Structures are given as C-alpha cells and as structure tokens.
Amino acid sequence: MNTEQQLFDELSVRRFEYDDTVVLAADVDVGNNTSVDIVDNTVILVDGDEQYEQPLPDCDTRAFINNGILTIELSAEEDY
C-alpha cells in the first residue's frame, strides 16, 4: 500500500507499508552539500544554507539519500 503525503511541509512523499517497516520516499533536488540525519526523532535535511526538520514518532528510524531520493525507514511497531 502506498499513499501520498507531505514531508517538511513542501515535499511530496510516497508512503509504502510493509509487514515490519514503513518507508517514506521523496524525490529531492539535491546538490553536493545535501545531507540527512536523525536527531532525537527528528529528520534533519540540510541543503546548502537551507535546513528542514520533520518530527517522527518514537521508533527505530533510518534515513538516507541515494540518487536524489530521500528515504526514511520507520519500524512498524507503532501506528502512524
């Protein structure tokens, strides 16, 4: 199952639900200075001088960017 949502109040994101994981994926126009990190259940996307933050539920989370796609993986133990 996948649905569309908003991430960082600007990015259109797709949501994919699996047995034990929820995956959020968004196409981001990234440059060489773009990075993503998770701090205290908040995803932080930094692109040059711009910084975007998105709070997440308290669960195991992983975030990375590959070929311009921001992927956030959440453990599906919680209902969100």
N, CA and C atoms as a LAMMPS dump frame, in Angstrom:
ITEM: TIMESTEP
0
ITEM: NUMBER OF ATOMS
240
ITEM: BOX BOUNDS ff ff ff
-5.0000000000000000e+02 5.0000000000000000e+02
-5.0000000000000000e+02 5.0000000000000000e+02
-5.0000000000000000e+02 5.0000000000000000e+02
ITEM: ATOMS id mol type element x y z
1 1 1 N 0.849 -1.178 0
2 1 2 C 0 0 0
3 1 3 C 0.885 1.228 0
4 2 1 N 0.54 2.212 -0.797
5 2 2 C 1.267 3.464 -0.736
6 2 3 C 0.286 4.617 -0.871
7 3 1 N 0.61 5.7 -0.227
8 3 2 C -0.21 6.896 -0.295
9 3 3 C 0.712 8.088 -0.408
10 4 1 N 0.157 9.218 -0.806
11 4 2 C 0.97 10.424 -0.889
12 4 3 C 0.747 11.277 0.342
13 5 1 N 1.833 11.859 0.843
14 5 2 C 1.792 12.739 1.994
15 5 3 C 2.713 13.917 1.722
16 6 1 N 2.834 14.81 2.682
17 6 2 C 3.779 15.916 2.601
18 6 3 C 4.879 15.707 3.634
19 7 1 N 6.086 16.059 3.279
20 7 2 C 7.228 15.961 4.177
21 7 3 C 7.909 17.31 4.187
22 8 1 N 8.311 17.771 5.344
23 8 2 C 8.943 19.082 5.504
24 8 3 C 8.022 20.185 4.98
25 9 1 N 6.719 19.964 4.989
26 9 2 C 5.692 20.913 4.535
27 9 3 C 5.843 21.327 3.075
28 10 1 N 6.732 20.676 2.324
29 10 2 C 6.954 21.076 0.94
30 10 3 C 7.071 19.892 -0.011
31 11 1 N 7.698 18.826 0.419
32 11 2 C 7.982 17.703 -0.469
33 11 3 C 6.812 16.731 -0.527
34 12 1 N 6.479 16.322 -1.726
35 12 2 C 5.501 15.254 -1.891
36 12 3 C 6.225 13.952 -1.61
37 13 1 N 5.633 13.13 -0.764
38 13 2 C 6.298 11.9 -0.349
39 13 3 C 5.361 10.716 -0.555
40 14 1 N 5.934 9.603 -0.912
41 14 2 C 5.169 8.366 -1.047
42 14 3 C 5.38 7.529 0.199
43 15 1 N 4.331 6.879 0.647
44 15 2 C 4.385 6.037 1.847
45 15 3 C 4.135 4.592 1.429
46 16 1 N 5.053 3.723 1.794
47 16 2 C 4.939 2.303 1.497
48 16 3 C 4.908 1.555 2.818
49 17 1 N 3.91 0.7 3
50 17 2 C 3.772 -0.057 4.245
51 17 3 C 4.082 -1.526 3.992
52 18 1 N 4.987 -2.06 4.782
53 18 2 C 5.364 -3.464 4.726
54 18 3 C 5.057 -4.084 6.085
55 19 1 N 5.294 -5.382 6.247
56 19 2 C 4.97 -6.068 7.495
57 19 3 C 5.617 -5.421 8.708
58 20 1 N 6.893 -5.087 8.62
59 20 2 C 7.609 -4.578 9.79
60 20 3 C 8.232 -3.2 9.587
61 21 1 N 7.929 -2.556 8.455
62 21 2 C 8.551 -1.276 8.147
63 21 3 C 7.585 -0.371 7.389
64 22 1 N 7.666 0.916 7.673
65 22 2 C 7.001 1.938 6.874
66 22 3 C 8.108 2.74 6.216
67 23 1 N 8.024 2.905 4.892
68 23 2 C 9.051 3.626 4.148
69 23 3 C 8.431 4.879 3.563
70 24 1 N 9.066 6.016 3.815
71 24 2 C 8.679 7.289 3.217
72 24 3 C 9.754 7.643 2.204
73 25 1 N 9.362 7.954 0.973
74 25 2 C 10.326 8.265 -0.078
75 25 3 C 9.919 9.553 -0.779
76 26 1 N 10.894 10.436 -0.992
77 26 2 C 10.635 11.712 -1.653
78 26 3 C 11.771 12.025 -2.616
79 27 1 N 11.413 12.564 -3.763
80 27 2 C 12.393 12.991 -4.746
81 27 3 C 12.853 14.391 -4.344
82 28 1 N 14.126 14.517 -3.995
83 28 2 C 14.664 15.807 -3.578
84 28 3 C 15.704 16.251 -4.587
85 29 1 N 15.681 17.516 -4.926
86 29 2 C 16.666 18.075 -5.839
87 29 3 C 17.904 18.39 -5.015
88 30 1 N 18.823 17.433 -4.966
89 30 2 C 19.965 17.561 -4.071
90 30 3 C 21.191 18.067 -4.792
91 31 1 N 22.009 18.764 -4.035
92 31 2 C 23.298 19.21 -4.532
93 31 3 C 24.399 18.449 -3.818
94 32 1 N 25.612 18.855 -4.049
95 32 2 C 26.754 18.185 -3.431
96 32 3 C 26.806 18.38 -1.923
97 33 1 N 26.156 19.421 -1.422
98 33 2 C 26.207 19.724 0.01
99 33 3 C 24.945 19.292 0.741
100 34 1 N 24.185 18.362 0.204
101 34 2 C 22.945 17.914 0.829
102 34 3 C 23.224 16.714 1.718
103 35 1 N 22.668 16.771 2.937
104 35 2 C 22.838 15.655 3.859
105 35 3 C 21.561 15.467 4.657
106 36 1 N 21.427 14.278 5.238
107 36 2 C 20.272 13.974 6.071
108 36 3 C 20.776 13.276 7.325
109 37 1 N 20.132 13.576 8.445
110 37 2 C 20.496 12.964 9.718
111 37 3 C 19.244 12.876 10.574
112 38 1 N 19.313 12.05 11.605
113 38 2 C 18.214 11.917 12.565
114 38 3 C 18.749 12.279 13.937
115 39 1 N 18.082 13.229 14.595
116 39 2 C 18.451 13.656 15.934
117 39 3 C 17.19 13.71 16.773
118 40 1 N 17.16 12.929 17.853
119 40 2 C 16.018 12.932 18.774
120 40 3 C 14.672 12.807 18.054
121 41 1 N 14.532 11.785 17.222
122 41 2 C 13.288 11.513 16.498
123 41 3 C 12.87 12.636 15.555
124 42 1 N 13.849 13.373 15.042
125 42 2 C 13.608 14.414 14.058
126 42 3 C 14.551 14.191 12.885
127 43 1 N 13.985 14.129 11.677
128 43 2 C 14.816 14.045 10.484
129 43 3 C 15.223 15.464 10.116
130 44 1 N 16.509 15.664 9.895
131 44 2 C 17.037 16.971 9.523
132 44 3 C 17.674 16.848 8.15
133 45 1 N 17.152 17.596 7.191
134 45 2 C 17.682 17.637 5.838
135 45 3 C 18.372 18.981 5.657
136 46 1 N 19.644 18.962 5.323
137 46 2 C 20.407 20.184 5.113
138 46 3 C 20.837 20.228 3.656
139 47 1 N 20.467 21.308 2.978
140 47 2 C 20.828 21.51 1.572
141 47 3 C 21.455 22.886 1.448
142 48 1 N 22.784 22.93 1.454
143 48 2 C 23.489 24.21 1.412
144 48 3 C 23.208 25.004 2.67
145 49 1 N 22.618 26.183 2.524
146 49 2 C 22.288 27.037 3.673
147 49 3 C 20.89 26.777 4.221
148 50 1 N 20.113 25.93 3.56
149 50 2 C 18.747 25.636 3.978
150 50 3 C 18.71 24.396 4.875
151 51 1 N 17.875 24.454 5.917
152 51 2 C 17.699 23.306 6.806
153 51 3 C 16.214 23.057 6.996
154 52 1 N 15.806 21.793 6.873
155 52 2 C 14.416 21.393 7.036
156 52 3 C 14.354 20.333 8.115
157 53 1 N 13.334 20.395 8.962
158 53 2 C 13.176 19.43 10.045
159 53 3 C 11.786 18.823 9.999
160 54 1 N 11.722 17.514 10.288
161 54 2 C 10.449 16.801 10.319
162 54 3 C 10.427 15.897 11.538
163 55 1 N 9.536 16.148 12.506
164 55 2 C 9.438 15.241 13.656
165 55 3 C 8.871 13.894 13.222
166 56 1 N 9.316 12.851 13.898
167 56 2 C 8.872 11.492 13.62
168 56 3 C 8.411 10.833 14.906
169 57 1 N 7.638 9.758 14.8
170 57 2 C 7.254 9.03 16.008
171 57 3 C 8.483 8.407 16.672
172 58 1 N 8.35 8.078 17.926
173 58 2 C 9.448 7.464 18.674
174 58 3 C 9.546 5.997 18.281
175 59 1 N 10.469 5.675 17.359
176 59 2 C 10.673 4.309 16.888
177 59 3 C 12.057 4.225 16.246
178 60 1 N 12.455 3.025 15.896
179 60 2 C 13.72 2.863 15.182
180 60 3 C 13.566 3.475 13.799
181 61 1 N 14.488 4.376 13.444
182 61 2 C 14.389 5.111 12.188
183 61 3 C 15.745 5.158 11.51
184 62 1 N 15.711 5.108 10.177
185 62 2 C 16.905 5.227 9.365
186 62 3 C 16.586 6.165 8.218
187 63 1 N 17.508 7.053 7.853
188 63 2 C 17.285 7.979 6.745
189 63 3 C 18.55 8.073 5.906
190 64 1 N 18.342 8.141 4.591
191 64 2 C 19.483 8.274 3.69
192 64 3 C 19.017 8.855 2.362
193 65 1 N 19.973 9.363 1.576
194 65 2 C 19.705 9.89 0.242
195 65 3 C 20.531 9.079 -0.74
196 66 1 N 19.875 8.599 -1.799
197 66 2 C 20.557 7.849 -2.833
198 66 3 C 19.988 8.277 -4.184
199 67 1 N 20.848 8.784 -5.059
200 67 2 C 20.438 9.237 -6.399
201 67 3 C 19.275 10.231 -6.349
202 68 1 N 19.304 11.135 -5.389
203 68 2 C 18.286 12.173 -5.291
204 68 3 C 16.983 11.752 -4.643
205 69 1 N 16.93 10.537 -4.093
206 69 2 C 15.726 10.06 -3.407
207 69 3 C 16.003 10 -1.908
208 70 1 N 15.246 10.784 -1.144
209 70 2 C 15.316 10.742 0.308
210 70 3 C 14.437 9.588 0.776
211 71 1 N 15.031 8.669 1.537
212 71 2 C 14.298 7.519 2.054
213 71 3 C 14.367 7.522 3.572
214 72 1 N 13.203 7.394 4.202
215 72 2 C 13.117 7.306 5.658
216 72 3 C 12.419 5.994 5.978
217 73 1 N 13.102 5.13 6.714
218 73 2 C 12.547 3.839 7.1
219 73 3 C 12.208 3.864 8.582
220 74 1 N 10.961 3.531 8.91
221 74 2 C 10.47 3.528 10.276
222 74 3 C 10.055 2.108 10.648
223 75 1 N 10.403 1.672 11.856
224 75 2 C 9.905 0.366 12.288
225 75 3 C 8.402 0.466 12.439
226 76 1 N 7.694 -0.569 12.041
227 76 2 C 6.225 -0.53 12.003
228 76 3 C 5.583 -1.002 13.291
229 77 1 N 6.296 -0.892 14.402
230 77 2 C 5.733 -1.291 15.694
231 77 3 C 4.672 -0.299 16.152
232 78 1 N 4.798 0.937 15.744
233 78 2 C 3.841 1.982 16.117
234 78 3 C 2.814 2.149 14.997
235 79 1 N 1.675 2.743 15.308
236 79 2 C 0.672 3.049 14.302
237 79 3 C 0.767 4.514 13.955
238 80 1 N 1.268 4.823 12.751
239 80 2 C 1.419 6.214 12.282
240 80 3 C 1.122 6.314 10.834
